[in-house]
């Protein structure tokens, strides 16, 4: 459904949608087809079956080992011969193997359940939950659980690299903070750390590896520090705990998936053959760990200009569930839908209401949410759908500002069951108010496609 009519006339304005990309890597078609998101128990069971039984690489070896994988995964995008470490945000020359600058951090400390390195110990060398880290910062973190801190804690600064990090002296800033009992990861990497531990909680459910027959621990996230402390036995345990779960869940929201994390994830997948589902599907965290599950067949509206999302450019707040106010209606534009999310039905359409009458607009699709679903100011509205952007159809709205796609959104586009996409309506608003920019946007829809 790529639009061809009138495209050249508006391309100067519409191509900007693809510029602030958040990355485009995705799971292979069919990877998550067997996952059932109807309730937390079923989601955990079906997700574990998908990501279980990965290929193990040795922690240290003359052959391919975790050093090789992690140096590939944490490549500095501005200097391919260097890595970016997780806590200090420092760039170091790749040296492969032990060195005095950086080492390997287990965010789930190995002392909590799996301290003995051996060919049968899968979590010890799982690269989805290993990070290259400044030596000193790794020592400072030690095996402290993750938790919140305050200005009385010890500051461990970051350095500026690739538009992140730097600054010091004011809590929380861009720094890590620690006391005797907890470690607070800086804002630019706390989501990465959180999603790594959330992965551990689902990947390691006890039982045995399906291919090798080796026993695996049951690793559980909790807020109970007594359980966490009791797991630090110095021995491989059948059940072990780490935390704090509530803090990690908040960090997952504070620091959404970005291109660096996504690119590193693809590297680890290329070696191990399994994925971290919370990088591909951040929305599953709420279902699995908080019990807030929405049937996959129900599109989820998000990113509203009513004050609950990002900041509308000039305070032009809309009403609940809509985009930011435009020059025609203070309510803002509503993006709705028709049909179902069943790929076999092939009848799903997008419907915009209350944009600007007799004006051009664009229905578009993204592979990620922008700013964790809150959106960022863009024109007179909020940009909510990002990542790899596909322009679906350019439409001239009706007299009252209503518009709809002319055919199924999925027609001939190769979308697979289990994949999630994000949709929005961009529209021309050439009036000098509310904010004076020439365009606005609706709210957004999250759609998880079903068979």
PyMOL commands that set and color helices and strands:
alter all, ss='L'
color gray80, all
select helices_A, chain A and resi 7-18+40-51+66-73+123-125+127-129+135-141+190-203+225-230+245-254+259-272+277-280+284-290+370-373
alter helices_A, ss='H'
color red, helices_A
select strands_A, chain A and resi 75-76+79-84+91-93+102-105+131-134+145-146+154-156+176-178+182-184+218-221+239-242+300-302+334-338+349-353+360-366+368-369+376-378+381-383+385-386+390-396+403-404+420-428+439-448
alter strands_A, ss='S'
color yellow, strands_A
deselect
rebuild
show_as cartoon
